[in-house]
Amino acid sequence: MKKKHEGHVNHERYLVTYSDLITLLLAFFIILYSMSTPDAKKMESLANQLSIQFHPQSESIAPPLNSDKNVSARTRGAAVTEQEQKTMASVSEQNSLREAKEKIEKEVKERGLEKDVKTSLSDSGLKITLTDKVLFETGSAVLNNSNTMGLLDEIGFILSTVENPVSIEGHTDNVPINNPQYPSNWELSAARSLSVLKEMVAFTPVLDPTRFSATGFGEFKPIADNSNSAGRQKNRRVEILVKRQNADGLLKPERGETKK
């Protein structure tokens, strides 16, 4: 009787199991990588491919893209983009006003008016403060200083390079005034702010008048104590405020300034 030969032993069968294991590990790490940088469309495509490979009978295991979570994610993405745009606008505006401030300060220095003209930049905007003694005679709203008038002309020209609204505000001390032309400090302060506005617009006709307003606050917004002459002198002033339109709350008032 012939001796039966034993079947051939396949010593490479372990490679099949090993190959399956490597495939599963590869799929696992691909999923981890995809989850680390989520993208809705990529995740759906990956899920579909894995589903087809491991479950050929199924078409897809990925949830639809129009789920509430995906909509929420897109909404958050849009919000981030909008916030970035606001930040860029705020930074651009801040740089523009800072450049205008530097130009005005240069003009002030060249005219020797540093003691009577101050500038400051805060979240409210760019403020130029002029004392009344370099603008008007006592109780008058007629500009009488050619050097300061020249400065106002230059300020108007510089402000034509920005698009922000401008408010010109007149202020007085608390000493009463009562004459046929100005029955109260309200009228005097309003007339002074209007004189400053007219001077700037007359020199720079390209200034858009819809950007400007003139207001009189009289004695009711003091920045110093009216009980002494030094305080009253500080309170008699005209302020030119270039208002910020994209304030982000990060630009703090300079020393001695308060937000409006």
C-alpha beads as a LAMMPS data file, in Angstrom:
LAMMPS data file: protein, C-alpha beads

260 atoms
259 bonds

1 atom types
1 bond types

-500.0 500.0 xlo xhi
-500.0 500.0 ylo yhi
-500.0 500.0 zlo zhi

Masses

1 110.0

Atoms # bond

1 1 1 0.000 0.000 0.000
2 1 1 1.263 3.368 -0.937
3 1 1 2.027 5.731 1.914
4 1 1 -0.078 8.873 1.924
5 1 1 1.892 12.066 1.646
6 1 1 1.148 14.703 4.240
7 1 1 -0.394 17.938 2.897
8 1 1 1.995 20.798 2.203
9 1 1 2.191 23.141 5.192
10 1 1 1.815 26.834 4.196
11 1 1 4.261 28.700 6.392
12 1 1 3.169 32.093 4.941
13 1 1 -0.458 32.065 6.122
14 1 1 0.431 34.489 8.886
15 1 1 1.009 37.133 6.204
16 1 1 -2.713 37.282 5.485
17 1 1 -3.527 38.082 9.096
18 1 1 -0.600 40.493 9.270
19 1 1 -1.800 42.281 6.128
20 1 1 -5.296 42.642 7.570
21 1 1 -3.829 44.084 10.766
22 1 1 -1.686 46.614 8.878
23 1 1 -4.716 47.672 6.806
24 1 1 -6.788 48.227 9.944
25 1 1 -3.990 50.217 11.598
26 1 1 -3.600 52.363 8.496
27 1 1 -7.326 53.079 8.433
28 1 1 -7.229 53.895 12.159
29 1 1 -4.401 56.414 11.827
30 1 1 -6.012 58.009 8.774
31 1 1 -9.152 58.546 10.831
32 1 1 -7.131 60.075 13.697
33 1 1 -5.358 62.441 11.308
34 1 1 -8.613 63.487 9.685
35 1 1 -10.197 64.183 13.071
36 1 1 -7.256 66.380 14.070
37 1 1 -7.979 68.737 11.146
38 1 1 -11.727 68.377 10.654
39 1 1 -13.205 69.141 7.287
40 1 1 -16.797 68.151 6.617
41 1 1 -16.349 67.178 2.984
42 1 1 -13.096 65.278 3.601
43 1 1 -14.612 63.400 6.523
44 1 1 -17.605 62.356 4.448
45 1 1 -15.371 61.172 1.591
46 1 1 -13.117 59.233 3.975
47 1 1 -16.068 57.591 5.695
48 1 1 -17.567 56.535 2.388
49 1 1 -14.286 55.030 1.195
50 1 1 -13.778 53.098 4.415
51 1 1 -17.368 51.894 4.306
52 1 1 -16.942 50.604 0.775
53 1 1 -13.659 48.849 1.661
54 1 1 -14.891 47.082 4.776
55 1 1 -18.607 46.833 3.962
56 1 1 -19.004 46.686 0.168
57 1 1 -22.756 46.237 0.498
58 1 1 -23.283 49.601 2.177
59 1 1 -23.188 52.857 0.237
60 1 1 -22.267 55.310 2.967
61 1 1 -21.887 55.550 6.735
62 1 1 -21.308 59.329 6.856
63 1 1 -24.017 61.638 8.160
64 1 1 -25.408 64.180 5.707
65 1 1 -23.500 67.467 5.440
66 1 1 -26.627 69.488 6.145
67 1 1 -26.884 68.290 9.739
68 1 1 -27.396 70.832 12.515
69 1 1 -23.814 70.360 13.737
70 1 1 -22.334 71.132 10.334
71 1 1 -24.537 74.198 9.957
72 1 1 -23.413 75.338 13.403
73 1 1 -19.764 74.840 12.439
74 1 1 -20.197 76.920 9.299
75 1 1 -21.921 79.632 11.344
76 1 1 -18.985 79.741 13.759
77 1 1 -16.585 79.983 10.835
78 1 1 -18.523 82.919 9.391
79 1 1 -18.503 84.612 12.799
80 1 1 -14.731 84.275 13.046
81 1 1 -14.319 85.782 9.591
82 1 1 -16.580 88.695 10.511
83 1 1 -14.608 89.304 13.700
84 1 1 -11.354 89.287 11.754
85 1 1 -12.769 91.877 9.367
86 1 1 -13.801 94.100 12.283
87 1 1 -10.345 93.808 13.811
88 1 1 -8.663 94.728 10.534
89 1 1 -10.969 97.744 10.119
90 1 1 -10.239 98.882 13.682
91 1 1 -6.472 98.588 13.243
92 1 1 -6.575 100.403 9.889
93 1 1 -8.643 103.249 11.345
94 1 1 -6.398 103.521 14.379
95 1 1 -3.295 103.774 12.188
96 1 1 -4.958 106.401 9.993
97 1 1 -5.879 108.580 12.985
98 1 1 -2.440 108.140 14.534
99 1 1 -0.858 109.344 11.293
100 1 1 -3.186 112.381 11.270
101 1 1 -2.266 113.064 14.920
102 1 1 1.442 113.048 14.117
103 1 1 0.961 115.469 11.209
104 1 1 -1.072 117.859 13.361
105 1 1 1.491 117.732 16.174
106 1 1 4.213 118.596 13.673
107 1 1 2.230 121.669 12.534
108 1 1 1.622 122.689 16.158
109 1 1 5.318 122.456 16.957
110 1 1 6.383 124.406 13.872
111 1 1 4.004 127.232 14.872
112 1 1 5.134 127.248 18.513
113 1 1 1.652 126.469 19.854
114 1 1 2.494 123.428 22.001
115 1 1 1.239 125.086 25.211
116 1 1 -2.159 125.982 23.759
117 1 1 -2.924 123.082 21.423
118 1 1 -3.027 119.470 22.624
119 1 1 -3.834 116.233 20.798
120 1 1 -4.849 112.855 22.190
121 1 1 -5.941 109.531 20.730
122 1 1 -8.357 107.223 22.552
123 1 1 -11.061 104.717 21.743
124 1 1 -13.432 107.671 21.212
125 1 1 -11.241 109.124 18.491
126 1 1 -8.639 111.790 17.820
127 1 1 -9.149 114.943 19.882
128 1 1 -7.521 118.320 19.187
129 1 1 -7.993 120.814 22.019
130 1 1 -7.329 124.541 21.496
131 1 1 -7.468 127.096 24.308
132 1 1 -9.630 130.132 23.657
133 1 1 -6.772 132.629 24.156
134 1 1 -5.133 131.605 20.869
135 1 1 -8.456 131.837 19.024
136 1 1 -10.654 134.665 20.326
137 1 1 -10.821 137.840 22.315
138 1 1 -12.753 137.682 25.596
139 1 1 -16.481 137.323 24.946
140 1 1 -15.952 137.089 21.169
141 1 1 -16.342 134.332 18.565
142 1 1 -14.265 136.058 15.862
143 1 1 -10.965 134.353 15.077
144 1 1 -8.171 136.894 15.550
145 1 1 -4.879 134.959 15.521
146 1 1 -3.450 134.463 12.041
147 1 1 -0.984 131.820 13.269
148 1 1 -3.770 129.727 14.817
149 1 1 -6.013 130.288 11.811
150 1 1 -3.223 128.885 9.648
151 1 1 -3.096 125.850 11.954
152 1 1 -6.864 125.357 11.582
153 1 1 -6.436 125.483 7.806
154 1 1 -3.799 122.741 7.982
155 1 1 -5.928 120.655 10.349
156 1 1 -8.820 120.877 7.878
157 1 1 -6.541 119.738 5.063
158 1 1 -5.230 116.799 7.130
159 1 1 -8.769 115.760 8.063
160 1 1 -9.696 115.659 4.379
161 1 1 -7.508 112.534 4.139
162 1 1 -9.703 110.551 6.557
163 1 1 -13.381 109.669 6.319
164 1 1 -14.422 109.820 9.970
165 1 1 -17.162 112.149 11.241
166 1 1 -15.878 115.272 13.000
167 1 1 -17.525 117.074 15.904
168 1 1 -16.372 120.600 16.826
169 1 1 -17.335 121.497 20.374
170 1 1 -17.194 124.912 22.042
171 1 1 -16.774 125.228 25.848
172 1 1 -16.649 128.163 28.248
173 1 1 -16.041 128.728 31.944
174 1 1 -18.910 129.474 34.345
175 1 1 -18.554 133.257 34.314
176 1 1 -21.926 134.558 33.072
177 1 1 -22.119 136.521 29.825
178 1 1 -25.080 138.621 28.812
179 1 1 -24.892 140.976 25.859
180 1 1 -27.061 141.556 22.792
181 1 1 -24.945 139.182 20.676
182 1 1 -24.517 136.336 23.169
183 1 1 -27.229 136.155 25.841
184 1 1 -25.502 133.163 27.510
185 1 1 -22.411 130.969 27.382
186 1 1 -24.349 128.506 25.248
187 1 1 -24.605 130.974 22.384
188 1 1 -20.966 132.029 22.779
189 1 1 -19.637 128.453 22.791
190 1 1 -21.792 127.471 19.803
191 1 1 -20.651 130.531 17.825
192 1 1 -17.001 129.748 18.557
193 1 1 -17.284 126.138 17.380
194 1 1 -19.010 127.334 14.212
195 1 1 -16.227 129.864 13.542
196 1 1 -13.625 127.094 13.729
197 1 1 -15.669 124.905 11.400
198 1 1 -16.110 127.668 8.841
199 1 1 -12.378 128.439 8.825
200 1 1 -11.422 124.833 8.094
201 1 1 -14.043 124.365 5.381
202 1 1 -13.189 127.685 3.721
203 1 1 -9.528 126.677 3.331
204 1 1 -10.270 123.083 2.242
205 1 1 -13.407 123.065 0.032
206 1 1 -13.073 119.302 -0.570
207 1 1 -14.114 118.630 3.024
208 1 1 -17.463 116.842 2.990
209 1 1 -19.804 119.042 5.087
210 1 1 -21.968 116.032 5.978
211 1 1 -19.084 114.755 8.118
212 1 1 -18.985 117.868 10.322
213 1 1 -21.069 119.224 13.165
214 1 1 -20.636 122.241 15.470
215 1 1 -21.935 122.196 19.032
216 1 1 -21.907 124.552 22.007
217 1 1 -21.783 123.112 25.530
218 1 1 -21.347 126.374 27.360
219 1 1 -20.019 125.901 30.921
220 1 1 -21.554 122.471 31.438
221 1 1 -18.665 120.164 30.501
222 1 1 -15.701 121.532 32.467
223 1 1 -12.364 119.698 32.552
224 1 1 -10.976 121.753 35.464
225 1 1 -12.131 123.576 38.579
226 1 1 -13.952 126.828 37.784
227 1 1 -13.205 128.229 41.241
228 1 1 -9.778 129.553 40.167
229 1 1 -8.441 131.407 37.137
230 1 1 -6.163 128.559 36.002
231 1 1 -9.106 126.141 35.938
232 1 1 -11.359 128.597 34.133
233 1 1 -8.641 129.117 31.512
234 1 1 -8.549 125.364 30.805
235 1 1 -12.312 125.202 30.509
236 1 1 -12.431 127.926 27.853
237 1 1 -11.579 125.809 24.831
238 1 1 -12.638 124.397 21.473
239 1 1 -12.330 120.654 20.901
240 1 1 -12.159 119.021 17.481
241 1 1 -13.081 115.356 17.844
242 1 1 -12.480 112.978 14.930
243 1 1 -14.759 110.130 15.956
244 1 1 -13.804 106.492 15.576
245 1 1 -16.237 104.289 13.646
246 1 1 -14.556 100.929 14.264
247 1 1 -13.595 101.197 17.910
248 1 1 -12.688 97.866 19.538
249 1 1 -12.452 99.027 23.153
250 1 1 -8.707 98.310 23.295
251 1 1 -7.346 101.812 22.752
252 1 1 -7.346 103.313 26.230
253 1 1 -7.568 107.063 26.912
254 1 1 -4.233 108.790 27.262
255 1 1 -3.216 110.207 30.624
256 1 1 -5.579 112.948 31.711
257 1 1 -8.265 111.924 29.208
258 1 1 -11.673 110.409 29.880
259 1 1 -13.923 108.508 27.482
260 1 1 -17.060 110.210 26.260

Bonds

1 1 1 2
2 1 2 3
3 1 3 4
4 1 4 5
5 1 5 6
6 1 6 7
7 1 7 8
8 1 8 9
9 1 9 10
10 1 10 11
11 1 11 12
12 1 12 13
13 1 13 14
14 1 14 15
15 1 15 16
16 1 16 17
17 1 17 18
18 1 18 19
19 1 19 20
20 1 20 21
21 1 21 22
22 1 22 23
23 1 23 24
24 1 24 25
25 1 25 26
26 1 26 27
27 1 27 28
28 1 28 29
29 1 29 30
30 1 30 31
31 1 31 32
32 1 32 33
33 1 33 34
34 1 34 35
35 1 35 36
36 1 36 37
37 1 37 38
38 1 38 39
39 1 39 40
40 1 40 41
41 1 41 42
42 1 42 43
43 1 43 44
44 1 44 45
45 1 45 46
46 1 46 47
47 1 47 48
48 1 48 49
49 1 49 50
50 1 50 51
51 1 51 52
52 1 52 53
53 1 53 54
54 1 54 55
55 1 55 56
56 1 56 57
57 1 57 58
58 1 58 59
59 1 59 60
60 1 60 61
61 1 61 62
62 1 62 63
63 1 63 64
64 1 64 65
65 1 65 66
66 1 66 67
67 1 67 68
68 1 68 69
69 1 69 70
70 1 70 71
71 1 71 72
72 1 72 73
73 1 73 74
74 1 74 75
75 1 75 76
76 1 76 77
77 1 77 78
78 1 78 79
79 1 79 80
80 1 80 81
81 1 81 82
82 1 82 83
83 1 83 84
84 1 84 85
85 1 85 86
86 1 86 87
87 1 87 88
88 1 88 89
89 1 89 90
90 1 90 91
91 1 91 92
92 1 92 93
93 1 93 94
94 1 94 95
95 1 95 96
96 1 96 97
97 1 97 98
98 1 98 99
99 1 99 100
100 1 100 101
101 1 101 102
102 1 102 103
103 1 103 104
104 1 104 105
105 1 105 106
106 1 106 107
107 1 107 108
108 1 108 109
109 1 109 110
110 1 110 111
111 1 111 112
112 1 112 113
113 1 113 114
114 1 114 115
115 1 115 116
116 1 116 117
117 1 117 118
118 1 118 119
119 1 119 120
120 1 120 121
121 1 121 122
122 1 122 123
123 1 123 124
124 1 124 125
125 1 125 126
126 1 126 127
127 1 127 128
128 1 128 129
129 1 129 130
130 1 130 131
131 1 131 132
132 1 132 133
133 1 133 134
134 1 134 135
135 1 135 136
136 1 136 137
137 1 137 138
138 1 138 139
139 1 139 140
140 1 140 141
141 1 141 142
142 1 142 143
143 1 143 144
144 1 144 145
145 1 145 146
146 1 146 147
147 1 147 148
148 1 148 149
149 1 149 150
150 1 150 151
151 1 151 152
152 1 152 153
153 1 153 154
154 1 154 155
155 1 155 156
156 1 156 157
157 1 157 158
158 1 158 159
159 1 159 160
160 1 160 161
161 1 161 162
162 1 162 163
163 1 163 164
164 1 164 165
165 1 165 166
166 1 166 167
167 1 167 168
168 1 168 169
169 1 169 170
170 1 170 171
171 1 171 172
172 1 172 173
173 1 173 174
174 1 174 175
175 1 175 176
176 1 176 177
177 1 177 178
178 1 178 179
179 1 179 180
180 1 180 181
181 1 181 182
182 1 182 183
183 1 183 184
184 1 184 185
185 1 185 186
186 1 186 187
187 1 187 188
188 1 188 189
189 1 189 190
190 1 190 191
191 1 191 192
192 1 192 193
193 1 193 194
194 1 194 195
195 1 195 196
196 1 196 197
197 1 197 198
198 1 198 199
199 1 199 200
200 1 200 201
201 1 201 202
202 1 202 203
203 1 203 204
204 1 204 205
205 1 205 206
206 1 206 207
207 1 207 208
208 1 208 209
209 1 209 210
210 1 210 211
211 1 211 212
212 1 212 213
213 1 213 214
214 1 214 215
215 1 215 216
216 1 216 217
217 1 217 218
218 1 218 219
219 1 219 220
220 1 220 221
221 1 221 222
222 1 222 223
223 1 223 224
224 1 224 225
225 1 225 226
226 1 226 227
227 1 227 228
228 1 228 229
229 1 229 230
230 1 230 231
231 1 231 232
232 1 232 233
233 1 233 234
234 1 234 235
235 1 235 236
236 1 236 237
237 1 237 238
238 1 238 239
239 1 239 240
240 1 240 241
241 1 241 242
242 1 242 243
243 1 243 244
244 1 244 245
245 1 245 246
246 1 246 247
247 1 247 248
248 1 248 249
249 1 249 250
250 1 250 251
251 1 251 252
252 1 252 253
253 1 253 254
254 1 254 255
255 1 255 256
256 1 256 257
257 1 257 258
258 1 258 259
259 1 259 260
